[in-house]
Amino acid sequence: MEESERDKEEEEEIRSWGVGTDGKLGTTRLEDEQLPQLLLDLPSSFFSVGPICLLACGGAHVLALTTNGKLVTWGRGTSGQLGHGDMVSILKPKHVKSLENTGCLFTCGDGSFGQLGHGDCNSHCFPLKVSYFDSKHVDQIACGMRHSLVLMKGDTVYGFGSGKRGQLGMDNIISISLPQATVGLEGVEIVSIDVNGDHSAALSGDGHLYTWGRGFGSTSDVHCPRHLPSSLCFIQVALGWNHMLVLTGGGEVFMLGGNHHGVLGDPQKGSLVKHLCAWLHGLEEESRGEALVKVQGLDGSKVVQIAAGAEHSALVTENRVIKTWG
């Protein structure tokens, strides 16, 4: 049994690369890394919480969820976002021991805009239960720069925090510190939500995409969820600060905005396939609308997962190949 557990520990690998600000790479160093680095010198307590099944990256910190429902964090902690009871950055993964495994929603970190959902604008350096959802079943959570979204079982989307750019999906709301239902998704079966910066998005069970918040490119802000009329069926959405990726059921990836962040592959070798998004302004003139651009350079491989950072993008193909650009 001990030998089997040791084998699992040896198989557990986490690699990181990019900017090393505040130790967010978890390498125990502050240096930037151009190539993927294996996280070494992990504490023995790291493996005792179970294998990592999900990672979430903030601006300069990382949260890792284990199969046992435990939370591990590292990186910038100056706003209390690591949940260890202090406001200190740490260079290696550390288990958040104060978090109860109760199935309730907890938040911590910067609360300046009410984005923690506690009815005030206070910051917290340890996980605090969001009492509004005590008797409710939370399916998903998504945190932006100044706002948060919560998807409930039963399809309702709640928002709290800053709504200045329309990212809460509530017209004429500058900011709120208690959860409130997003307007415009009534009767729609929402199965997935995503946020980044001042953008928000949701996917329905039948593959329709809804977005709201700060406009992409030269488009205006949208204060209520707006449906993208499209013949495409979307199964994943990933938002960056100035761009959006969407994955279709056929394994194709399209990008909206962020042209200055680069495009995967060489666009000179093939024409860019554009899918008009006149919905952004309610316009019918293609010259004035934003367009979904099909990501090139995939050599016929189907994509199974997408991710977007502030100014970069990544995807995983069916052959487990990781491709990045930005």
N, C-alpha and C positions, 0 to 999 in steps of 0.2 A: 504493500500500500504506500509506504514511504517512497519507494522507488518510482511508483506511478506518479505521485505528486511532484517529485523532483523533475520528471520528464515534462510535466505540464508547465512547470516554472521555466524550463529551458526553452519551451516552444513559445512562451509568451514574449512577443516582441513589439515594441513601440518605437517608431522612427519619426523624427521631426527635422524640419529644415526651414530656412528663412531668417527673418530678423530675430535676434536673441534678446530683445529688450526685456528687462526685469526677470530674466530666467524663464520666459514662457516656453522655450523649447524643451525644458526639463533635462538638459544635459549637464547641469550644475555649473555651466559657464554662461557668460553674457555675450559671447561672440556670435556674430551672424554665421550661418552655415549655408553654403552653396549647394551641398549635397545631403541627402537623407542621413541622419545620424541615429545610431541605435542608442536608446536610453540605457545607460549602464549605471552601476553603483546604486541600484534601486534598493531601498530598505526592505528587510525581510517582511515587515508588516504590509508592504505593498502587495505581495503575493497572497497574504492571508485573507485579503478581502475578496479574492476571486478574480477570474479572468476578465479583462476589459471587453465590454460589448458595445460601448458607444463613447465617442469623443465629441466634445463641443468646444470650439475655440472662440474666445473673445478677442478684444483688441490686443491685449497683452497677457491673457491668462487662459488656462485650459481646465476643463472639467472632464473627468473620466468616470463613467458609470460601469460598475461590474455586474456580472451575472447574478451576484448575491444581493443586488440592490444597494451596494455601498457606493459612496462618492469619494473620489480622490481629486485633489486640485493642486495646481502650482502656477507660478508666474507672478504677475503684478497683484498686490493685495492692498494697495494704498487707499482703497475705498471700502475695504472689508469684503470684497467680492469672493475671496477664497473660502470664507466661512469658518476660519479657525479661531475666531474670537479676538483678533487683533487686526491691525492695518499694516502688515508687514509683507513684503514680497518674499517668495521662497523659490529656490533654484531647483528643487527636486520634488517629485510627487509626494503628497502627504494626505493621509486619510482624514476625512472630516468626521470625527468621532461624535460630535454633538448632534448629528442629524438622526432623527428617529426614523425608523423604517416602518412608517404607518400608512403609506399610500396617500398622505396629504401633500398639499402644495406648500413649499417653503421658498422664501426668497432672501437674498442678502446682497450687500454692496451699496452702490450709490442710489439714493432715493430722492435726489434733488427735484425731480419732476413728478414724483408720485409713482414711479415705475415699479416699485416693490409691492404696491397694492394694499398697503396697511392703513390707508386713510390719512396719511400725513406725508411730509416730504423729508423724513429722517432717513439717514443711512444706517445700515446695520452690519456688524462684522461677524455675525453668526446667523445661521439659518433661523428665520422666524416664520411660523406658520401663517399663511394667508387665511384668516378666519372666514372670509366671505365664501370660501369653497369647502368649508368643513363638511357639509352634508351633500356635496356634489361630487360627481365622478369626473375627474380631469383626465382627458385623453392625451393632450399634447400641450407643451408650452414653447414659446419662442420669444427671445429677448432681443430688442434692438438697442440703439444707442441711448434713446431716451424714453422708450415705451416698451410694453410687453403685451403679448397676446396669449390667450388661453383657449384651447378647444375643448369643449365639454362633450361628454357622451350624450348624444341627442342632437349633435350638429351645431350648437350655439357657440359663437365666437365672442369672447369678452376681451376688452382692451382697457389699459390704464397707463398713465404716464402722460407724456407730451402728445398733443394732437395738433400742434401748430401747423404742420404740413399735411394734415389730413390722415396721418398714419393710424389713427384709432378707428377710422371708419365711422366717425360721428361728426356731423356737420356742426360748425360753430362751437366746437369744444377746443379750448386752448390747452387745457390739461386737467386730468382728474386723478385722484389718488386711491379711488376705490373702483373695483371692476364694474364695467358697464357693457351691456351687449352692443356689438357692432350692428349698425343699421344697413339693411340692404341684402342680407343673406337669408332672410326668412324663407323657409320652405326649401332651401338648398341643402343637400346632404354633403356637408364639408367633411373631408377625410384627412386633410393635411393643411398645415399653416406654416408660413415662414416669414421672418422679418430680418432686416439688416438696415442700419442707419435709420433713415426716416421712411423706409419703404415697408409695405406689408403685402402679403399675397396668400391666397388660399386655393386649394384644389377640391373640386367636387368629386363624388363617387363615379360620375359618368365622364370624367376627364376634362371638365371645363375649368378654365383658369380665371381667377378674379384678382385684381390688384387695386391698391389704393395707397395714398400717401404722396411723397415727393415725386414729381414727374421725372421721366427719363429723358435725357437730352434736352431739347428745347420745349418739351411739353409741359403743360400746367400741372399743378398739384391736383390730386383727386381726393375728395373728402369722404366719399362713400365707395364701397366695393363696386368695381366696374368689370363686367364680364367681357372677355376677349372672344368675339365671334370668330370661330375657326373650325375648319374641318379636321384639324389635328386633335388627337386624344392624348392629353398630358397625364403623366403618372408621377412626375417629380418636378418641383420648382426650387430654385436656389437663388437667393438675392444677394447682390453685392452692394456697395455704396452707390454706384452709378450704373450698374448693369444687372441683368437677370438672365439666368439659364433655365430652360425648360427641357424636360426629357419626355419623348413620346413613347407610346406603347410599342412602337416598332424599333425602339433603340436608337432613335435619332435625337440630336441635340440642337436646339436653336438658342440664339442669344439676342437679347434686346438691349440696346445702348452700349456704352463702354467701348466704342470702336477704337478709342485712343489707348486702350489697354491691350491691344493685339488680338489676333485671331489665330486659332489653332491651324497649323498647316500653312501652305503657300496659296493664298487666294488667286495668284496668277495662273495656277495650274488647273483651275476649274472655276466656273462661274459661281458666284455666291447666290444661293437660293434664298429669295426673300419672300416673306409672308407678311402682307400688309396688316398693320395694327392701326387702322383708322379710328378705332374705338378710343384712342387716347385723347383725341380732341373732338370726337364725333364728326370727323371730316371724311369726305369721300375722295379727296384728291390725294393720290399716292405720293405726290411730290411733297406734301405737307405732313404726312403721317409718319410715325415711327414704324420700323419693320423688324420682324423676327428674321435673323440671318442664320441660315443653317451652318453649323460648325463643320468645317472641312478637315481633311487630313486624318480621317479615321480608317481609311483603307478597307471600307466595307464592314468593319467590326461593329457589332451592336454595343451600345452603352448600357450599363446597368445601374450606375450611380453618378450623380453630379454634385459639385460643391462650389461655392463662390466665396471668396474673401473680399476684403475691401476693394482691391484693384487687380485681383487675379482669379483664375478659375481652374478647376480640376475635374477630371472624370475618370471612371473606372470602366474598362470594357469587359465583355463577357469572358475574355481570355485572361482577366485579372491584370491587365496592363493599365498603369496609371499614366495619364497624360495631363500636362499642365501648360498654361499660357497666361500672359498678362504682363 
